[in-house]
Amino acid sequence: MKGKLKSVSWRGFSFYADDRNRTKDSICFCLKFSLLNKENIKKVINVKHLSIVLFLLIINIFPVYGKKSTESVKSLNEKIKLYEKQIKEISEKYKKILNEYLKENQKIILLTQENERLKLENLRLALEIEDLKFGEEKLLNDINFLFKEGKYYQTKEKIDVFISKYKYSKYLDELKIIYTKSEEIIAKLEEEKKERMKQALLNMEEDYDEFKKISFYFHKERTQVDNGMYLYFGLEKDSNPFLRMVMIVRADYLYAKSILVKINEDVIECPVSYNSISHGDFESLDVMIEQKSIYFDILKNIITANNVIKIRFSGDYYKDIEVSEEDITKMKEVYEAYLALGGNLKFENE
């Protein structure tokens, strides 16, 4: 053979004479295929090439699949053990670093909490120092301000606080005078309130609901209202009264679905539906009056001005009614009684 054979190709497989590792698999596959079909060798490769293949088989395959394969497996196992050892060492180092980090992080959290606690403590001490320096004068000024504003109950509470903190203050005599005046004014206001309630309730009748534990107050002559509008209010124990408005019309088979209220030239559409209106011989709407609602605006026009008020109930047909001056007077009396018992629906000019 002249020169060096670099490779032999057979059915797409290359055999490299100068590279054992790259050639062995190709030779084994070639021989295996040839033994199964002897005619393939004759047809595809000549005797020269066949002798080269056999030669390569002898010098390449047997050593590789014998001693060299065993050495490769052994070397691979050694590498695996080495890698496992390195992974274990890295894992241990990571755990150690992680534990140290967690300990440091816990220290930071504890230090932060302690820092916040110290800030609050410093603030408390600063307030105490300020109170020792200016506390008496500041509290005395607050008491005088509340008394001038007519907040007599709060004035009494502040004086009680002052006496408990500054038992030997030079202002005690002054505060006792303010305290006595506050008590006298409160007593007078309570009497006036009782008198107002008495006068306001002269035209009211009470209807107590023992199940709901609510007292309802109506005008004594409300039963005469069958075409128009009236007010009533409810009062639960230890609470402020709530005010309600009723619009009512006598009409058979009207089945109202909408209600319009005309105040002078302004028309207001009430937010109602068929189910919110009571039907029968009388069609009526009974609603709670709340601040900043349409019904509050209607109430304001009734109480604060002499307006002409008309109501239209619309259903299968419509019926118009005008609220009489007598009904408006009754509503004003109910509203006054509502305020006397602690009602808080008030207008800006009151």
C-alpha positions in Angstrom: 0.0 0.0 0.0 1.4 3.3 -1.1 0.6 6.3 1.1 -1.7 6.4 4.1 -5.3 5.3 3.9 -7.4 8.1 5.5 -10.9 6.5 5.2 -13.0 3.9 3.4 -16.7 4.5 2.8 -19.3 1.9 2.5 -23.1 2.7 2.2 -22.6 6.0 4.0 -20.3 4.6 6.7 -16.7 5.8 6.9 -13.8 3.8 8.3 -10.9 5.8 9.6 -7.5 3.9 9.6 -5.8 6.6 11.7 -8.6 7.0 14.3 -9.6 4.0 16.3 -12.4 5.6 18.3 -14.1 7.0 15.2 -13.8 3.8 13.2 -14.8 0.9 15.6 -18.5 1.4 15.5 -18.6 1.7 11.8 -16.6 -1.5 11.3 -18.7 -3.5 13.7 -21.9 -2.4 11.9 -20.3 -3.2 8.5 -19.2 -6.7 9.4 -22.5 -7.5 11.1 -24.4 -6.4 8.0 -22.0 -8.3 5.7 -22.2 -11.6 7.6 -26.0 -11.4 7.3 -25.8 -10.8 3.6 -22.5 -12.1 2.1 -23.4 -10.8 -1.4 -23.1 -7.2 -0.2 -19.3 -7.4 0.2 -18.8 -8.6 -3.3 -21.1 -6.0 -4.8 -20.0 -3.0 -2.8 -16.3 -3.4 -1.8 -13.5 -5.2 -3.5 -10.9 -7.5 -1.9 -8.5 -4.8 -1.2 -10.9 -2.9 0.8 -12.1 -6.0 2.6 -8.5 -6.9 3.6 -8.2 -3.4 5.0 -11.4 -3.7 7.0 -10.3 -7.0 8.5 -6.9 -5.6 9.4 -8.6 -2.7 11.1 -10.8 -5.1 13.0 -7.8 -7.0 14.3 -5.8 -4.0 15.5 -8.7 -1.8 16.5 -11.8 -3.5 17.7 -10.6 -6.2 20.0 -8.3 -4.0 22.0 -11.0 -1.4 22.3 -13.7 -3.7 23.4 -11.4 -5.6 25.7 -8.9 -3.9 27.9 -9.7 -0.3 26.8 -13.5 -0.7 27.5 -12.7 -1.9 31.0 -10.4 1.0 31.6 -13.0 3.5 30.3 -15.7 2.1 32.6 -13.3 2.2 35.6 -12.2 5.7 34.7 -15.9 6.8 34.4 -16.7 5.3 37.8 -13.8 7.2 39.3 -15.0 10.4 37.7 -18.5 9.9 39.0 -17.2 9.3 42.5 -15.1 12.5 42.2 -18.1 14.5 41.0 -20.3 13.1 43.8 -17.7 14.1 46.4 -17.4 17.6 44.9 -21.2 18.0 44.9 -21.3 16.9 48.5 -18.6 19.4 49.5 -20.4 22.2 47.6 -23.7 21.3 49.2 -22.1 21.4 52.7 -20.6 24.8 52.0 -23.9 26.1 50.7 -25.7 24.9 53.8 -23.1 26.5 56.0 -23.4 29.8 54.1 -27.2 29.7 54.2 -27.2 29.1 58.0 -24.9 32.0 58.5 -27.1 34.2 56.3 -30.2 33.2 58.3 -28.5 34.0 61.5 -27.4 37.3 60.3 -30.8 38.1 58.9 -32.4 37.2 62.2 -30.0 39.6 63.9 -31.0 42.3 61.5 -34.7 41.7 62.3 -34.1 41.8 66.0 -32.0 45.0 65.7 -34.7 46.6 63.5 -37.4 45.8 66.1 -35.3 47.1 68.9 -34.6 50.3 66.9 -38.4 50.8 66.5 -39.0 50.2 70.2 -36.3 52.8 71.1 -37.9 55.3 68.7 -41.3 54.9 70.4 -39.6 55.2 73.8 -37.8 58.3 72.8 -41.1 59.8 71.5 -42.9 58.9 74.7 -40.1 60.5 76.8 -40.2 63.6 74.6 -43.9 63.9 75.1 -43.5 63.5 78.9 -40.8 66.2 78.9 -43.1 68.5 76.9 -45.9 67.8 79.3 -43.8 68.6 82.3 -42.8 71.9 80.7 -46.0 73.1 79.1 -48.7 70.5 80.1 -50.6 72.5 82.6 -50.9 75.7 80.4 -51.8 73.7 77.3 -54.5 71.7 79.0 -55.9 74.9 80.6 -56.1 76.5 77.2 -57.9 73.5 75.8 -60.5 73.7 78.7 -61.1 77.5 78.1 -61.5 76.9 74.4 -64.1 74.1 74.9 -66.1 76.3 77.4 -66.2 79.2 75.0 -67.4 76.9 72.2 -70.3 75.8 74.3 -69.0 72.2 74.6 -69.8 71.9 78.3 -69.7 68.1 78.6 -66.3 68.0 77.1 -65.2 70.9 79.3 -66.1 68.9 82.4 -64.2 65.8 81.1 -61.1 67.8 80.5 -61.2 69.4 84.0 -61.4 65.9 85.5 -58.3 64.9 83.6 -56.5 68.1 84.7 -57.2 67.5 88.4 -56.1 63.9 88.2 -52.7 64.9 86.6 -52.0 68.1 88.4 -53.4 67.7 92.0 -51.4 70.7 93.3 -51.7 73.1 90.4 -52.2 76.8 91.0 -55.1 76.8 88.4 -57.4 74.5 90.4 -59.5 77.3 91.9 -60.0 78.8 88.4 -61.0 75.4 87.0 -63.5 74.7 89.8 -65.4 77.9 88.8 -65.5 76.8 85.1 -66.6 73.3 86.2 -69.5 74.8 88.3 -70.6 77.1 85.5 -70.6 74.1 83.0 -72.8 72.0 85.3 -75.3 74.9 85.7 -75.5 75.5 81.9 -75.9 71.8 81.2 -78.8 71.6 83.8 -80.5 74.5 82.2 -80.1 73.1 78.6 -81.5 69.7 79.8 -84.6 71.5 81.2 -85.0 73.4 78.0 -84.7 70.3 76.0 -87.3 68.5 78.1 -89.7 71.5 77.6 -89.2 71.5 73.9 -89.8 67.7 73.7 -92.9 68.2 75.8 -94.3 70.9 73.5 -93.2 69.1 70.4 -94.9 65.9 71.4 -98.2 67.6 72.2 -99.3 67.0 68.6 -97.7 63.5 68.4 -99.0 60.1 69.2 -96.7 57.2 70.0 -97.1 53.7 68.5 -94.8 51.2 70.1 -93.7 48.1 68.2 -92.9 45.5 70.9 -91.3 43.1 68.4 -88.9 45.7 66.9 -88.7 47.6 70.1 -89.2 50.9 68.2 -91.4 53.8 69.1 -93.1 55.4 66.1 -94.3 59.0 66.3 -97.1 60.2 64.1 -99.1 63.5 64.0 -102.4 63.0 65.8 -104.3 64.0 62.7 -102.4 61.9 60.2 -105.5 59.6 59.6 -107.1 62.4 57.8 -104.4 62.4 55.1 -105.6 60.2 52.3 -104.5 62.4 49.4 -101.2 64.1 50.0 -98.1 63.7 52.1 -97.1 63.3 55.7 -94.0 62.6 57.9 -93.4 60.3 60.9 -90.3 59.1 62.7 -89.0 56.1 64.7 -86.9 56.0 67.8 -85.0 53.1 69.2 -83.5 53.1 72.7 -80.1 54.9 73.0 -80.2 56.1 69.4 -81.1 59.1 67.3 -84.6 59.1 65.6 -85.0 58.4 61.9 -87.4 60.3 59.7 -89.7 58.9 57.0 -92.0 60.4 54.3 -95.2 59.0 53.0 -96.9 60.1 49.7 -100.5 58.7 49.3 -103.4 59.0 46.9 -106.9 57.4 46.9 -107.2 55.7 43.5 -108.8 52.4 42.4 -106.8 50.2 40.1 -104.2 52.8 39.4 -101.2 50.4 39.8 -98.7 53.3 40.0 -95.2 52.7 38.5 -93.8 56.3 38.8 -94.2 59.3 41.1 -93.5 62.9 40.1 -93.3 65.8 42.7 -93.8 69.4 41.4 -92.5 72.1 43.7 -93.5 75.5 42.2 -92.2 75.1 38.6 -89.6 72.4 39.3 -90.5 68.7 38.7 -88.7 65.9 40.6 -88.9 62.3 39.6 -88.8 60.0 42.6 -86.6 56.9 42.2 -89.3 54.3 42.5 -90.6 51.1 40.9 -93.9 49.2 40.8 -92.8 46.9 43.7 -91.7 49.8 45.9 -95.3 51.3 45.8 -98.1 49.9 47.9 -101.2 49.2 45.8 -104.9 48.8 46.5 -107.6 51.3 47.4 -104.7 53.7 48.2 -101.5 54.0 46.3 -98.7 55.0 48.7 -94.9 55.3 48.9 -93.1 55.1 52.3 -89.4 56.0 52.2 -86.6 56.8 54.6 -85.3 60.4 54.4 -81.5 60.5 54.2 -79.0 63.4 53.8 -78.2 64.3 50.2 -81.2 62.4 48.8 -84.1 63.6 46.6 -86.5 63.2 49.5 -84.3 65.4 51.7 -84.5 68.1 49.0 -88.3 67.7 49.0 -88.4 68.0 52.8 -86.2 71.1 52.7 -88.7 72.8 50.2 -91.5 71.9 52.6 -89.9 73.1 55.8 -88.0 76.2 54.7 -90.4 77.9 52.2 -94.0 78.4 51.4 -94.1 76.4 48.2 -96.9 74.9 46.2 -96.4 71.1 46.1 -98.2 68.7 43.8 -97.8 65.0 43.3 -98.6 62.8 40.3 -99.0 59.0 40.6 -98.7 57.3 37.1 -99.7 53.8 36.3 -102.6 52.5 34.1 -103.7 56.1 34.3 -102.4 59.0 36.4 -103.8 61.1 39.2 -102.6 64.5 40.4 -103.0 65.8 44.0 -101.9 69.0 45.7 -100.4 69.0 49.2 -102.6 71.2 51.3 -101.3 74.0 53.6 -102.7 72.1 56.5 -100.7 69.0 55.7 -97.6 71.2 55.3 -98.1 72.6 58.8 -98.5 69.1 60.2 -95.2 68.0 58.6 -93.4 71.0 60.1 -94.7 70.1 63.6 -93.5 66.5 63.1 -90.1 67.7 61.9 -89.8 69.9 65.0 -90.6 66.9 67.3 -88.1 64.9 65.4 -85.4 67.5 66.1 -86.4 67.8 69.7 -85.8 64.1 70.2 -82.3 64.3 68.8 -82.8 64.1 65.0 -79.8 65.1 63.0 -81.3 65.9 59.5 -80.8 69.7 59.5 -80.6 72.3 56.8 -77.7 74.8 56.4 -79.8 77.8 57.6 -80.8 76.1 60.8 
